[in-house]
């Protein structure tokens, strides 16, 4: 039996997948994907919803921008996209973030 999704549901799935792909926290990705898919005008959003959408969209944009800059830099050194994948890049960034985050110790 074939599942049928409305255009809004398909759009929501697309937004959610794109946000998660770029490392947006799952709960935030779900909320923002729903808002974007429903095409809710900013004036109809609560202040916390509007702030969340802005935060998530800015984070998504910055991560995409960094990836594009990384690809350009790698291309200058002769690397091809076959040699550098988005997953490798994201894994390296997560590892760098984990190494630079302050560690707390129980005293």
KABEL-V766177 format. One line per field, one symbol per residue. ss: DSSP state (a for helix, b for strand, c for the rest). psi: psi as a letter, one per 30 degrees, with the letter a starting at -180 (. if undefined). burial: + if it has 9 or more other ideal C-beta (glycine too) atoms within 8 Angstrom, else -. A space follows every 10 residues. Layout:
# KABEL-V766177
ss=???
psi=???
burial=???
This chain:
# KABEL-V766177
ss=ccccccaaaa aaaaaaaaaa accccaaaaa aaaaaaaacc caaaccaaaa aaaaaaaaaa aaaaaaaaaa aaaaaacccc cccccaaaaa aaaaaaaaaa ccccccc
psi=kkkkkleeee eeeeeeeeee eggkkeeeee eeeeeeefhk keffkleeee eeeeeeeeee eeeeeeeeee eeeeefggkl fffjleeeee eeeeeeeeef kkkkkk.
burial=--------++ +++-++-+++ -+-+---+++ +++++++--- ----+---++ -++-+++-++ --++-++--+ +--++----- ---+----++ --++------ -------
